[in-house]
Amino acid sequence: MYRLIAFVSVVLIVVCVASRASVVAADNAQVRALPVGEQGVVAAIVDGDTLVLESGTEVRLVGIQAPKIPLGRASFVAWPLGEEAKGALKDLVLGRVVALHYGGRQMDRHGRALAHIVRDDGLWVQAMMLEAGFARVYSFPDNRALVADMLNHEAVARRAGRGIWADNFYRIQSPESVADLLNTFQLVEGKVLSAAIVRGRAYLNFGADWRSDFTATVSPRNRRVFDDEEYDLKGLEGRTVRVRGWIKSFNGPMIEVTHPEQIEVFD
C-alpha cells in the first residue's frame, strides 16, 4: 500500500511542477536571491531530507522534516512513509546537478550543510517535497528564510491529503490529545484561552489549568525576537493558532517556541 502511495505522490511531484509553474518560479526568485554555495551532482540519498554530493558534502535540506528512518539505529522505530519520502527525494535529485543556497546558519553540529536545494532546471526541492506530502515545515531561529513560502507549500499537500497527510500518525493534534505524545514533533491547533508574561517568560495557555493543560511558552531570551518584530504574544489570547514543535513536559505538555514562524494564526 505504501509503495502505491509513493508512486502516486511521485507522480504528483510532476503534476505540481507543471500546474504550479508560476508559483514555483516566484519562489525560485526568492531562493536564488539567497547566498549561493557549492554546486555539484547528487551522489546518494540518506533519507527524505538528507543527500550527499559527489564531493562528499552531506546536505540537510533546511526548513523541512521528512519522515525519519532508522539509519542503523537498532532501537529506532521508523516513522510511516520514511522509505517512500527517501524514494521521492531520490527521484527528484539523484544524479542531478544542484546548487546550495543559504538562508541562515550554514552547517550543523554533525558537519552537514544546511541549505535550500535548487536543481539545475530551477526546481526548488524543498517546495516539491512539501507539496508531494513527504515533509513538514521544520524551522529554527537561526534559519528562518522562506518559512512562510514553505508553509504555503505544506498547506497545499495537507488540503489535498497527500503523502503523510493521509496518515493518522501525522495528523494535526488538539491541545487535549498531546499528553501522551511527549518527545515527539507535533502540530497542535487550538484556541489560546489566556496569554501572560511572567518574569519575562510568555505563556500561551490552551486549557483552564495551566498546571496540567497544554501550553506554548517563549523564554525571555527568545522573546527578544518577537519584541524586535513587534509581535504581540499577549494579543494571541482568544485566537485560534497552530503551534509546531517538540512536545516536552513542564506543568503538562508544552512546546518551547523560539521564533514566530512556529505559530500560525488563523482568525
TORKE-851455 format. One record per residue: x, y, z of N, C-alpha, C in turn. Coordinates in steps of 0.05 Angstrom, whole numbers, plus 5000, padded with zeros to 4 digits. Example, Ala and Ser with C-alpha at 12.3 -4.5 7.8 and 13.67 -1.06 7.14 Angstrom:
// residues 2
526448865156524649105156526449345156525749555142527349795143525850015157
***
This chain:
// residues 267
501749765000500050005000501750255000503850255017505650485018507050534992507750304978509150334952507250474932504650404933502750534916502550834922502450894948502351174957504851324947507151194949509651324940509551374910508651174894508451214865506651444858504351454871502351664866503551934873504951954896506052204905508252304887509952114877512052194858510752304833508552184823507152294800506152574807505252614832504152874840506353084840508853004845511053194843511153304815510953134794510953224767508553404761506253334772503853504768504253774781505453774805505954024819507654204802509854084791511654254775510254374751508454214739507054314715504854514722503254444742500854604747501354854763503554864778504155094795506755234786507255234760509755334750510255624758508155794756508456074763509156114792507855964809508455984838511255894844512055674832514755574836516855774825516255894803518056094792518456324810516256414822516356634841518056554866517556314875519156214898522156194891522656094867525456064859526956324858525656544851526856804851527856874879526256804899527056864927529256674936529056424928531156234935533856314923533756384898536256454884537456714894535856874908536857124919538457064944538256824955539856754979542756704970544656734989547456684982547756394972549256364950549656104938552355994947552355724951554755594959555555384938556255154947557254944929555154854909556054774886554454654865555654384859553954184854555053924848552953714842553853474835551953264828551253104853548753034856547752884879548552584874550152484893551152214890549652004906548352094928546951904945544752044961542751884968540551984985540651835012540751985033540851875060538051805071536352005069533551975076531952195062529452245071527752425056528552715058530452785075531353065076534353095077535852895069538752905070539952775045541952905033543252785010546252835011547652704993550552724992551452794964553152994961554153074935556652894928557352894902559752744894562252834908562253084917564653194931564853074959562752944968562752834996561153015015560353245007558853425024556053305029555453275055552853185063551053425068548653425057546953665058544253595071543553745092540953725104539153935092536953855080535154045067533854215089534754455092533854625114530954705111529554725134526854825133524754605132525554355127523554145125524453905142522453745149522953495163521353275149522853075138521552845125521252625146519452435141519252205160521952075165522452015190525051905197525251605194527551505186528151225183530451155202530850895208532750815229535650905224536650875199539350945192541350815211540950555215542850405231542350405261540350565270539750575299538050335306539050155321537749895326535049935340534750115358532250145374530350345362531050465339529350675328527050555312524650655318522250565303521750755280521850645256521450815232518750945232518651205223516151345220514851245194512151245193510851175168511751345145512051215122512751335096515651445095517351355113520151445113521551355088521351105080522651005056521451125031518851175032517551305009518551585005518951735027519952005025522852005014524351805023527151775012527051724982525151554974524851494945523951734929522251904941521352144927523652334923525352374943527652544941529652434920529952174920531752044901530752104872528152074868527152124841527452414833527552594852527752884846530652964839532652844854535352964852537652774846537252514850539652344847540752364818543352414817544652444791544352714778542952894791542453164781544453364793545053574778546653794788544853974805545654044829544154214847545954434857544754654866546154874879545154904907546954964926546255014954545855314958543655384970543155664977542655685007543855885019543755905049542056135058540256075078538556275089538956325118541256235128541856265157544356105163544355975186546655815194547255615172549855585165550555425142551455135148551955075173552854805179551854725207551054465210550054375236552354245251551754145275553754025293554853765282553453645262554353395250556153445225556553705219558253775196556753775170554053755171552453765147551854045138551854095112551054355102548054385106547154625114544354685118543454865096542054765076541754915052538954865039538055075024535855045006537054934980535754744967536854604944535254694919536754784899535654854873536854674852535154534838536054354817537054504793538454374775539654504752537554634733535054534734532954654718531354864733532354944757531055154772529055054793528554804795526654694814527554724843525854844860526454864889525554604902527454444911526854174920525154174945525754354964524054364989521154394982520554574963517754634956516354384945517754234929516653994916516253764936518153734955517753534976515353594994514953855000512753935016510053895001509953974976507553954960506753664955508753484953508153204949507253064975507453204997506553095023508652915035511152955029513252785041515052935061514053165071515553315091513753515104514553605128513253825142515254055145514254295149516054515154517154485182519854535184521254485209523454695210522954925223524755145222526155195248528255355247529855425270530355725272530855825296531156115299533556225283535556065277537856155262537756085233535355995224535055915196532155955188531256205184528456265181527656345153529556355134528956445108526856275094524856405081522856275064520956095079520856115106518955935121516055985112515356235109512556295101511856165075513756165056513256035030512955735033514655625050514555335054511955255068510955415086508455355099506155355079506355525059504255525038504355265022506755165016507054915001506154685018506754685043505754475061502654465061501454705062498554725063497254605038498554635015497454514990497254214993499254085004499253795007497253715028497053865050495253795071492353805062491654015047488954045037488153815018490153725003489653504984489853234996490753215021491052955035493252785022495452905013497652765000499552655021500852425014503052325029502452295059504152425075503852395104501152495115499852675100497352795110495052605106495552375094493452165093493851955115495951995131496651805152496151935180494751785196493951885223496251955240498651835235501051885250501752185250501152315228501952595224499652795227497452705237495152885239495653125257494253345252494453575269493053505296494453555318493453485344491753715356490053645375488653845391490253875417489854095432491254125458490653895477488353765474487553555492488853285485489953265461490852995452493852955453495353145465498253125463499553025489497952975510499152895536500852645534500052465516501552205513503552215490504152455480505952475457508552615464509552585488511952715497514352625479516152815474518552775458517952695429515752795419515152775390514653045378515053075352514653325338511753335329510253545336507453555330506553835321504353835307502954085301500454085318500154285335497954295354496254545349493654505344491854725337489654755358489255005366487055055385486855345392485055415410484555685418486255755443487655985442489156075465487156195485486756055508484856155528485956385543488556385548489756615562492756635554493656885555496456935548497657125569499957065579501157225600504157225598505357425610508257435612508957445642510357235651511057215680514057195682515257395696518157405699519657385672518557515653519857535626519157305608517957095617517156865600514256895592513756845566510956865556509756585557507156575565505656325566503156355549502656165531500156145517498755895527496655935542495255715555492855635539492755375533490555265516488455125533488755125559486854995577486455165601484455095617483755245641485755215663487154985664489054925685491854935674493355155678496055175667497954975679497254845702498954655715498954385700496954335684496754065672496054075642494854295633493954305605496254395586495754365560497854435541498454735541501054795539501955075539504155105518504155335505506455415489507855635504510455625505511955825521514355935506514956185512517156325499519056435521521556355521523356435542524056735539525056855561525757145559527757195536529657015533531657045512530357045484528556855479527256825453525157045449524157155471522157375467523357615453525957645455527257875441526657875411526657635400526057615371523257725365521357635382518557725379518358025384519658125404519558415410520858575388523058485377524358625355522558655330520758455327518958455304516158565312515958675336513458785346511258585345511858335352509958115352508658115380506058145381504658165406503757895415505357765432504557495441502057505459501757705475499357725492496857765475497257885451495057925433493857675421495157445426494157185416491957075433491557195456489357105473486657115459485256895460482656875447482756795418485156765407485356705378486056405374485356305351485956035343488656025329490455865339493155845328493955555324496055525308497355265305500255295313501155135332503855145342505254885334507654905324509154665317511754655332512454415341514954375356514954115371516954065387517253815402515753845428514153635434512553635459514353555482514553725502516053675526514153685550515153625573513453625597514453845617512654035621513154245641510454355650509454275673506754335681504754245659505053995651503453885629505053895603503853805581505253815556505754095547508154135535508954415529510654415503510454625487512254675465513754925471516454915469518155145472518355285445517255525443517255675418519755855418521255845397523756005395523656225374521656215356521556425335518656435324517856665313515056705306513856505286515556395268514556215248513455955259513955895284512755655296509855695302508755935300506055985307504556085282502455955274500656045252498056135265497156375257494656485268492556475247490156395254488056335235485656525235485156665256482756835256483457125263
***
